[in-house]
Amino acid sequence: MLSSDKVTCLTHIVLKGLLDKNLITLKDDAAAVRRGIKQAITAELKVGEDMDKAARQKLQSFSKKLIEGSPEWEILYKKFMKEEEVKKGRG
């Protein structure tokens, strides 16, 4: 998970990018828009963490203990992450 400061920094970068490219115009409070962006970023990070946790639990359930970072572990981790993406409607 990113720190709150890093998420806040990303929020400002996203808002500036949207404004610079004229994808949005602000008629109301920019702080409210930033809060919405921050909530969206935080929610996405949470989904990613949940997917990572599920993939790691699958790897830990094997009777043969795999060493994290080994080629076999990496291949299975990617496979399980892809499965989680499909479950979440992201793949």
Backbone torsions as a table, in degrees:
resi	resn	phi	psi	omega
1	MET	NA	141.3	176.1
2	LEU	-79.3	151.0	176.8
3	SER	-68.0	161.4	179.0
4	SER	-59.8	-38.5	179.1
5	ASP	-63.0	-41.1	179.7
6	LYS	-68.0	-38.8	177.9
7	VAL	-65.5	-40.6	177.7
8	THR	-62.0	-42.9	178.0
9	CYS	-61.2	-45.6	177.3
10	LEU	-60.6	-38.4	179.0
11	THR	-59.1	-45.6	179.0
12	HIS	-65.0	-39.5	179.0
13	ILE	-64.1	-44.5	179.8
14	VAL	-63.2	-47.0	-179.5
15	LEU	-61.5	-44.2	178.7
16	LYS	-61.3	-42.2	178.6
17	GLY	-62.6	-41.9	178.8
18	LEU	-64.3	-41.1	179.3
19	LEU	-70.0	-43.0	-178.9
20	ASP	-62.2	-34.4	-178.9
21	LYS	-92.6	9.0	179.1
22	ASN	54.6	35.7	177.3
23	LEU	-84.0	-22.3	174.5
24	ILE	-140.8	159.4	170.8
25	THR	-128.2	143.0	-178.5
26	LEU	-98.8	118.4	173.5
27	LYS	-105.2	-22.7	-177.8
28	ASP	-112.8	-160.9	-177.0
29	ASP	-67.6	121.9	178.5
30	ALA	-64.5	-28.9	-179.9
31	ALA	-63.1	-37.0	178.9
32	ALA	-66.6	-38.8	178.2
33	VAL	-66.1	-43.6	178.4
34	ARG	-61.8	-39.5	177.9
35	ARG	-61.9	-41.9	178.6
36	GLY	-64.1	-41.8	177.6
37	ILE	-63.8	-43.1	-179.6
38	LYS	-62.3	-41.8	178.2
39	GLN	-62.8	-40.4	179.7
40	ALA	-65.6	-43.8	178.9
41	ILE	-62.6	-46.5	-179.0
42	THR	-61.5	-40.9	179.2
43	ALA	-64.8	-41.2	178.3
44	GLU	-64.5	-41.4	178.0
45	LEU	-63.1	-37.8	178.9
46	LYS	-64.3	-42.7	178.3
47	VAL	-61.8	-43.3	178.4
48	GLY	-61.7	-41.0	177.8
49	GLU	-64.9	-40.8	179.2
50	ASP	-63.8	-40.7	178.6
51	MET	-65.0	-43.3	178.2
52	ASP	-61.3	-44.0	-179.8
53	LYS	-61.4	-44.4	179.8
54	ALA	-63.5	-42.5	179.5
55	ALA	-64.1	-42.5	179.6
56	ARG	-66.8	-36.3	177.7
57	GLN	-64.2	-39.4	176.4
58	LYS	-61.5	-43.0	-180.0
59	LEU	-64.7	-37.4	-179.2
60	GLN	-73.9	-18.7	-177.8
61	SER	-78.4	-10.7	180.0
62	PHE	-68.6	142.5	177.0
63	SER	-68.3	-34.9	175.1
64	LYS	-84.8	116.5	-178.6
65	LYS	-75.1	123.5	179.8
66	LEU	-94.8	144.2	178.7
67	ILE	-87.1	123.3	179.9
68	GLU	-58.7	132.0	-179.5
69	GLY	95.2	-12.4	177.4
70	SER	-70.2	157.8	-179.9
71	PRO	-55.6	-42.1	-179.9
72	GLU	-64.4	-43.1	179.0
73	TRP	-61.4	-45.7	-178.5
74	GLU	-61.2	-43.4	-179.9
75	ILE	-62.9	-47.1	-179.3
76	LEU	-68.2	-37.9	178.3
77	TYR	-60.4	-46.5	178.8
78	LYS	-61.6	-40.8	179.1
79	LYS	-62.4	-47.2	-179.1
80	PHE	-68.3	-34.7	176.3
81	MET	-65.3	-40.1	177.9
82	LYS	-61.8	-42.7	177.4
83	GLU	-60.4	-41.6	178.6
84	GLU	-65.8	-36.8	176.9
85	GLU	-61.6	-42.5	179.3
86	VAL	-64.4	-43.4	178.7
87	LYS	-58.8	-36.9	-177.7
88	LYS	-87.0	1.5	179.4
89	GLY	75.1	28.7	-176.6
90	ARG	-112.5	-3.4	-175.4
91	GLY	-124.8	NA	NA
